[in-house]
Amino acid sequence: MKITNIGAIVTPVGNSYHSGDKQSELDFIENATIYIENGKIAKITREHSSDAGDLDAEGSIVIPGLVDSHTHIIFGGNRSQEFYQRASGYTYSEILRSGNGIYKTVRDTANSSADEIFTQSMKRIADAVSHGTTTIELKTGYGLYEKEERKLLDVARKISNSGLVSTVLTYLMHVLPEGESEEAYEKYSEKILSSFRNYISFADVFCDEGAFSPNAAKAFLKFADNLGLGLKIHANEINNIGCVKACSGLNVKSFDHMIHANAEDVETIRSIGSAITLLPLTVFALDESYPDARVFIDSGVPVIIASDISPLNYNANLIFAMHLAVKYSSMKPEEALTATTINAASSLGLGEKKGTVEEGKDADIVIIDVDDYTEIPYEYGINTVKKVFHNGSLVFDRTKQFKL
């Protein structure tokens, strides 16, 4: 098949992180046609022929399928009451220390069946797809103990087999169970990681105030590295307790959150060739101060934007995340698009297959109902996504949901 009458393809190019000035470089192919064969982009031309079975883009903009590289989308229950607590002045840390927050989701997840969690999670994933996401990272983390973590892993594998999106599975050492010692639980998590190693691609750890110490995070990630897994880390969300420095000798693909990063952190991340992931939807949910992306981009550190959808931040809309990053973190629209495509794909080890609209790559394509790509973050309040293709298959069509 082919997609014809494309107003313009707007895409970064290449297979790896874009940093510095390159993060704002995009290619533009006007009046284009995309040929799709066996789930891949076979050819891109500027011809205008049309055959039966072709899809007419009607002059719309085409961008790569968005890549959500950091999510907590698999869980049971909800934390709606916590939203009202925060609105009345309670902080994230206060709620966590009271035994709620993440711990409430742990209880809700334990009390939910795998089928219930799968059904709830697929609704959230379908919403993400409707806003242009074609690849999504799936973390465990709300089980804490092996039985419940395995339940979440089984749900993640079932989602992977659905064909709706491409997935990357991550085991997350999330928080310390009440009454456990950090050293003993870190060793216990290593055992879980070993048993999951054939089903996951990454290991992640929450290293912050109220979560795990730099020493525990380093030990866990070093063990994961020895297993051959990719490494990610939540750091500097609540406070800066030295997690970046502690893990600087490891091959960490991305340091996520980074609200409280200092100059030493920025230089460390740049020097080891890693990247940072901004999570503006969570900053929005917590009403915190947004990190300045310019500090990272102008220092040569690749910047990624992800949703961080969770029970706290019930939102997987990467276009709204782009809007917030442009408005509050000083990103250019070009940088925001790169952050949600090739940089996010590269952080998951998928840069050679995902993240750009180029010949030979997977046909993950989003048709956007705008006249210019700069309208994408601007028109955040309405869904401008018209059609979404994942591996060449149409997985979302807004024109069939509504009579337009």
Sequence and secondary structure as in RCSB ss.txt:
>XXXX:A:sequence
MKITNIGAIVTPVGNSYHSGDKQSELDFIENATIYIENGKIAKITREHSSDAGDLDAEGSIVIPGLVDSHTHIIF
GGNRSQEFYQRASGYTYSEILRSGNGIYKTVRDTANSSADEIFTQSMKRIADAVSHGTTTIELKTGYGLYEKEER
KLLDVARKISNSGLVSTVLTYLMHVLPEGESEEAYEKYSEKILSSFRNYISFADVFCDEGAFSPNAAKAFLKFAD
NLGLGLKIHANEINNIGCVKACSGLNVKSFDHMIHANAEDVETIRSIGSAITLLPLTVFALDESYPDARVFIDSG
VPVIIASDISPLNYNANLIFAMHLAVKYSSMKPEEALTATTINAASSLGLGEKKGTVEEGKDADIVIIDVDDYTE
IPYEYGINTVKKVFHNGSLVFDRTKQFKL
>XXXX:A:secstr
 EEEEEEEEEE  SSS   GGGGG  EEEEEEEEEEETTEEEEEE      TT EE TT EEEE EEE       
SS  HHHHHHHHTT  HHHHHHTT THHHHHHHHHTS HHHHHHHHHHHHHHHHHTTEEEEEEE  S  SHHHHH
HHHHHHHHHHTTSSSEEEEEEEE    TT  HHHHHHHHHHHHHHHTTT SEEEEEESTTSB HHHHHHHHHHHH
HTT EEEEEESSS   SHHHHTTTS EEEEEE TT  HHHHHHHHHTT EEEE HHHHHHHT     HHHHHTTT
  EEE    SSSS    HHHHHHHHHHHS   HHHHHHHTTHHHHHHTT TTTSSS  TTSB  EEEE  SSTTH
HHHTTTS  EEEEEETTEEEEEHHHHS  
